[in-house]
Amino acid sequence: MTNRNLSFNKSYRKKIFSFIWSIFADINRHMREITDIAVAESGDSDFKERLETKNAKSWLKSVSAFANGIGGTLYFGVEDRTRRIIGVQDIQLTISKITELIVARITPRPVFECIPLQQKGKDILAVRVDSGKHTPFYYVHDHHHTAYIRMGDESVPATDYQLNELILKGRNETYDSQITERLRTDYSFTLLEATYLHTLNQHMSDSDYISFGLAVEDGRLTNAGLLFADQCPLPDSRVFCTRWNGLQRGSVHEDATDDAEYSGNLIYLLKSATEFIRRNTRKGWTKTANGRVEKPDYAERAYFEGVVNALIHRTYDFRGTEVHVEMYDDRLVISSPGGIYGGGELESMSDGSYISKRRNPILADIFSRLRYMERRGSGIKKIFEATKNLYGYTEEKKPFFLVNKQNDFFLTIPNVNYRSESVTPHDTIHDTIHDTIHDTIHDKIALLLSFCQTPRSREEMMELVGLKDRVHFHKKYLRPLLEQEKIEMTIPEKPQSKNQKYRTKEVVK
C-alpha cells in the first residue's frame, strides 16, 4: 500500500471518527437536556424569570449554597411558582453576565456550567453548580463574606456550627478527627474494650487506638476518643428520654409516665436509650390459625438503628444540644441536632435510596467494628424493613423524616398497634416533595400539637410539616385545629395580625 493510500485512509478514518463523535455529542446534548428537566422536577434547583444584576444576591446565594452542598441547578427564564416557561432574550449575553458575577462575587470560584436549553420553542438557561471540595464558598459583597446552605428549597446563611463544618470539610477534616490536648493515660476505656472483646473475641491493642482514629502517636486523644472514654468529658454527649402520656408533650411531672437523662460515652448512651424504649414498648400478642403472633408497638431493630443514626450523624460542636427520644401513645420520635450532613433530599430517605454521608466517620467506623451498624449505610432501609415486618403494619405506619428550621433531624416511627377514630384518611395531597404518600395528616397534626406547646407562627408550622401552600395548610391543618379548639391564637382579637401565632390549648382536667 502506497503512502498516499495510507494518508487517504487516515484522513477517511479521521472524518468517520469525527462524524461518530458529533452524533454522540448530539445524543449527549439531548440527554443532558432531558436530565436537566428531570432535575427541575425532583432535584435541588431554583427558578428565575430573568437574570437580576442589580439584586444579584437573589440568585448568587443559591450558587454559594449549591457549591457548599450537593450541587444544584439554577434555571433562568422559568417562572418559579408555576414553572411557566418565560424564556431568555439573549442567551449569550446572559451567560456572559452570569459568569462575570459568579467569578466576581463567589469565592473560591465554584465549578459551574451554563447550558442553553429549549423548551416550548423558547430559550432557557440552566446553570449547573457542582458540589465543591474547597468549602466554604462565600457570597462576597461590600467586603462581607456570607456562606449559604440549602434548607429545603431555600438558600439560607450558614449558622456558626454549619460554617465550622464547612471549614472542616474544606480541609478534609471532621469534628471527630480533631486532636485534643487530653491524654489517653488520663482516661479509661473499660466499656469500649469489653464490648470489643465480647464482639470480636480479641483485645484492643495500643496500636488499635491510633489506627482507629481515637488517639495519635504522642498519646493525645481525638474528639472520637473522648466520646468513647468511660469518663467522657464532652457536655453535649447526652440523650434525654421521655414517655409522654397521650399524643403531645406536657409537664414532665404531670404527663410523663417515664423520663430519664443519660450522659457519657456513646456505647453507654446507645444501650441506655434503647433500653428506655424497650421498657416502654408494649409487647402484645394475638391468636392466629397457626398459633400466636407477637405484636410489639415498635420493631426493636428499627428503633435501635434510629438511635445509632442519631448518635453517629449528629453534630457535637453545637453547644447546648443533645439527642431526644420521645415516646407518645401513637409514635416514637428520635431527634438529633445537625440536619442532613452534606445536603440531601428527605424523599430519598423515604424511598430507601438515600446514601449516607458521614458527619463523623471515625464514630461510624467504631460502631461498624462493634457491629452496631454496617459500613455501607443500610440503617435507613433496616428501619423501614423492620417496621414493615411487624404484625398489623400498613403503609400509613411507614416511618418518616423531617428537618425543621433549626436544622434538627427527626425520625418518627408510628406505633403499628395504635388505632384512633380520629385518624384522618391517608394524605394524598402532593403539596411538596416533603408531603409524601406515606405520611398521614394525623401524624402531622400530632407533630404540630407537640410543636405548638411554644407559640409558633404559621410559617414555622408549615416549615415543620414541609408544606408551602398556605391555602392547603389552612384548609387541611390550621382551620380544623382551630375549630376543634386544639390550638388557639395568641392575638384572637386580630386574626390577620402579622404577629399572629398559635399555641396548643391546655386540656382542662
N, C-alpha and C positions, 0 to 999 in steps of 0.2 A: 504493500500500500504506500502511495506517494505521500510526501509531506503535505502536499496540497489537499489530498483527501483527508488526511488526519486533521488538518486545520479546519476543513469543512465540517467534519464530524463533530469536532469540539464545539464549533460555533453553533451547529444544529442542536447539540445536546444542551448547550447553554440556553438557547431560546426555549427549548422544551421545558427545562427546569424553571426558567423564568415564568413561563405560561402556567405551569402547575402551581408554582408559588403564589401567583396572583389569584388563582382560584381559591387556594387555601386562605389567602388574606381576605378575600371577599366573604368566604364562609365564616371566618373568624370575626369579621366586622359585623355580619348579620347576627351571629351567635352572641356577640358582645351586646348588641342592641337588645336582643331578647333577654339576656341576663340582666341588663340594666333595668328593664321594665319590670322584671320579676322582683328585683331588689326594691323597687319603688313600692311594691305591694307588701313585702314581708321583712325587709332588712332595715338597717339603720340608715335613714335618709331624711333629708329636708327638701322642701319645695319652695321656690321663689318665683313670683310672677315676672320679676325683672331684676336686673343687676343694680343693687344700691351701691353707689360710690361715695356719696356724702355720709351715709349711715352704713358704712361697710361692716361695722361691728355686728350688724344684724345677721350676717351670714359667715363672717370670718370666725366668730366664736364657735360655730359648728365645725369649721376646719380644724381649729385647735382641739375640740372635743373628740372628733373622729381620729385624729392623729394620736391623741392620748389614750384612746380606747381600742376598739376592734376594727377601726376604719369605718367608712361610710361614704355616701354619695349625696351631693347637692344637685338638684335639678332646677335649672333656670328656664323660665318660660312655661311653668306649670303652676296653676293656682293651688295654694296649699290646702284649703278646706275642701274643695270639690274635686281636686285633681284634674280640673279642666285645662286642656292644652291652650295656652295663650300664644306661645311662640316667641322666638328671639329674632329681632330685626336684622342685626348684623353679627353673625356668629364669630367671624374672625376678630372684629373689634372687641367683642365681649370676652373672648379667650385672652386677648392681649391685656385687657384691663384686669381680669381676674388674676392672671399670672403676676402682673405688676403688684397688685395689692397683697397677694399671698406672700410674695418674696419680701415685700417691704414691711409687713406687719405681723407675720408669724415667724417666730424664732424658737428653735432652729428651723431651717427650711424643711417642711414635710415633703414626702413623696406623693405627688398627685398627678392626675392625668385629666385633660379636658377632652371629652368625647362628644362630637356633634352627632345628634340623632334626628330622625324624622318620625313624627307621629301625626297622623291625620293630615298629612300634607304640609305640616308646619315644622320649622326648625326648632329644636330644643337642645339644651346643652347639659350634659352630665359631667360633673366634676367629681371624680373618684379620688378619695383621700385614703392612703394606705395607713394601716396601724404602724405607728412609729416605734423604733427601738430607743431613740435618744430622748426620752421623755424627761421633764415635761416640755410640751410645746405651748409657748405663750402667745397670746394676742397682745401686741405692743401698740400703745397709743398714748401720746403726751407723756412719755417716759414711764408709764405704768405698765407692768407686766402682769397679766392675768391668765392662768391656766384654766381651761374649761374641761368638763367631763360631761358625758351623756347621762341624763337622769330621765328614763322613759324616752319620750320623744322630744325632750328639751335639752339644750346645752346650758349648763349652769356652772358658775365658778367653783373650782375645787375647794373643799374645806382644808384646814391645816393638815389633818392626818391624811387626806387623799393626796394632797400635794407632796407630803413626805413619801407616800407610797410611790408616786410618780418619779420622784427623785431617786429613790432606791432602785426602781425598775430601770431607769436610765443608766444606772451604774451596774446593772445586772446583779443587784443585791436584793435581799428580802429582810423583813424585820427579824425573823427567827435566826438568820445567819449573822446578825450583828454581834460583835465581840464586846463583852462587858469587862469590867475591872474586877469582877468577883472570881475567886479561885475555886477550883473543883475541890481542893482539900478542905475547904470550909463548909462543904455540904455533903449530905449523904444521899444515896440513890437506892435505898433498900427496896422500895416498891417497884421501880423500874427493873432492877436486876432480878428480883424474884419473879416478876412477870416474864421477863426474857428467858429465864431458866425454865419456868413452867411451860412456856410456849415452844421453845426451840430445843429444850433439853441440853443447853450449854450455857456456860457462864460468860458474862460480858468481860472483855479484857480492857486494859487501859487504852490500847490502840483503837478499840471499838468507839470509845468516846470521841476520839479525834476523827476517825473515818466516817462516823455517823453525823458529824457536824455539831456535836454537843459541847465540844471544847477544842482548844487549839494547842499547839505544841508546848507553849510556855505555861499551860495549866489554867489559863483563863477560860471561863465559861461563855458560851454564846447565850442569846436570849432563849433559844431552844433548850439548852442545858438547864437554865433556871426554871423553865416551865416543867421539866421532868424531875427536878430536885424535890426531895421529901419536904424541905423547908422552903418551898417556892416563895421568893420574896416579892414577886410582882403583884401589886394590889388588885389588878383587874382580872386576875385568873380566878374567876368566880362563876358560880351558877346559882341562880335564885329559882326555887321551885315552889309552886302554889297549886293546890287543888281547890278551885273555886266551887262554891255551891250554887249551881244554876248555870245560866248561859252568859253571864257577864261578870266583870270584876266587881268586887265590893270591898268592904273593910276586912282586913286580914283577920281581925279578932272576931268579927261577927259572921262573915260569909265565907271564910276559908275553912275547909274541913281538915286540911293538912298543909303545912308550909315548912320550908327548910332553906337555909343558905349554906352553900359549900364554898370553900376556898382552898387553894393548894395546887398540887401538881395535876397534870392532865389525866393521868390514869385514875387518880382518886376522884376527880370530877366526873369522868365518864361512868365509873362504877356507881357513884352516889346518885347521879341524875337518873340513870336507867333503873336503879333500884327504887327510886321515888316513883317513877312512872309505873313500874311493875306492881308495887303495892297499892297503887290507886287505880289499877285496871281490873275491872270485873272479869272473871273468867267463868261464864256460864256454860251451859251445855243444852243440847236438845236431842230428843229421840228421833231417829230415822229408821227406815225399813231395815237398814243393815246394822243397827245398834245405836250408838251415841256419838254425837259430834260436839267437839269443844267450840265455844262461842266467845272468845275474848273480844273486848272492845277494840283493842288495837293489836296489830301484829308486832311481836317483840323485835323481830328483825327490822321492821320499819322504823320504830322509834329509836332503836339502837343506832341505826345508820343516821337518823336525824340528829342525834346528839353528837356523834362523831363528826358529822359535817359542820355543825355549829362550832365545835371546839377547834377544828383544824383550819377552817376557812374564814374565821372571824378576824377582825383587826384587833391587835393587842396594844397599839400605840395611841389609841384614843382614850384618854383618861376618864374615869368615872363610868365605865361601861362593863357589862357582863352578859353572859348568856342567860336567857329566861326560858323556863319550862312552865307553861301554864295549862292546866287541865280544867275543862268545863264539862258539863253533862254531855254535850254533843260533839266535842272536839278536843284535840291536843294541839297546842301551838308552841313551837320551838323557835325562838328568835335570837339573833346574834347581830352584833354591830359590824358594819363594813360593806353590806350590799354584795353585789356580784363582782368579784375581783377581775380586773382587766376588761370589764364590759361584758355584755352578753344579753341574750333575749330570754325573758321568762317563759315564752311559749316553747322554746327548745327544751326547757326543763319539763314542761307539762307533757310533751310527747316522748320524753326519754332520750332525745337525740343530743342533749347537752354534753359537751366535753369540758370537763372542769379545768380551770386554770388555777394553780395552787398558789394562794397568797403566802402560805408558809410551807414550802416544800420539805424542809427538814422534819417538821412535825408530822407531815403526811407520810414521810418515809419511815419514821419510827413506828407510827401506828400500823403501817403496812407490815413491818417486820414482826410486830406483835400480833399480826393477823386480825386487827380490829377493822381494817379496810384493805381494799385491793388497789394496787398501783395504777391500774388502768381507769380508775374513777367510775366504777359502776354503782356507786352508792345510791344515786337518784333512781336508777332502774329498780334496784332492790326495794326501795321504799314503795314504789308502785306495785311491783310484783307481789311482795309480801302482803300488802293490804288487799290486793285483788284476790288472793288465795283464801281470804277469810270467809267463813260461812256467813251468808247474809249480805255480801258485798254487792253493790250496784254501782253504775258509773257515776251516780250523784255523790258517791262516797269516795271518789278519787282524791288523793292528796293534791294540794295546790300550793303555789308560792306567791309571795308578794314582797315588794320592796317599797318602803314608804319614803316620804320626802326627806326624812333624816338619814336615809340610806341604811336603814336596818333591814335585815333579811328575815322573812317569816316563812316557816314551813307549817302548814296546817294539815293535820291528819284527822279527818272526820271519824267519829265513833260509829262503826258499822251497825251497832245494835241500837242506836238512838233513833227513836221514832217520835214524831210530834204531829199533831193535827194541824199545826200552824205552818208546816213546811209548804213553801210555795213550789209550784211546778218547776221543773228544770228550766233554767235560764237559757234561752236560745237566742237572746239578743246579741248580735255581733257588733257591739258598740265600739270596742277596740280590740286589739290583739290580746290584751290582758283579760278581757271578758270571755274566756274560752267556754266551749260547750260543756266542759267538765265541772265548772263552778255552778253553784246554786245561789239564787237570790237569798235564800235563808242563811247560807254560810256568810254572805257578805253583810247581811243585816246584823248577825251576831257580832261580826268584827266591828261594825260601826257602833253598836251599843257599847262595846268594850272600849273603843277608841274615844268615844264622846263622854267618858267619865270626866275628862277635862274638856271644857268648851272648845269647839272646833268650828272653823269656817266651812262654808260649802265647798270651797276649793280644796281644803285639807281632806275633807271626807271623800271627795271624788278621787283625789290622788290615792288615798288608801285602798280603794277598791278598783283602781285602774280604769276609771271612766272619764271621758272627755265631753260627752254630750250633756249639757245642762238640762235639756228638756227630758231626756231619757232618765237621768238621775232623779229629777224632781218627781216624775211620774211613778217610777218603779221603787224608789227608796225614800226620798225625803217626805213627800206628801203622805204616804201610808204611815210612816213612823210618827209624823205629827198628828194625824187623825186618830191613830191608836194610842196617843199620848205616851208613847215610849220615849220620845225626846221632846224638848221644849226650846223655844227661842230665848236667847239671853236679853233681847230687846223686843218683847212681844208687841209693844205699842207702836213700833216702827218696823213692820215686817220686811220692808225693802231697804233697810239701812245697809250701807256698805260695810258697817262694822258688825253686822249681824253674825252671831254664832249660835251653835246648837249644842245642847248637853243632854245626857241621858237623865230621864226623870227618876227620882228616887222612888222605890216601891214602898208604899205605906204598909207597915206590918202591924 
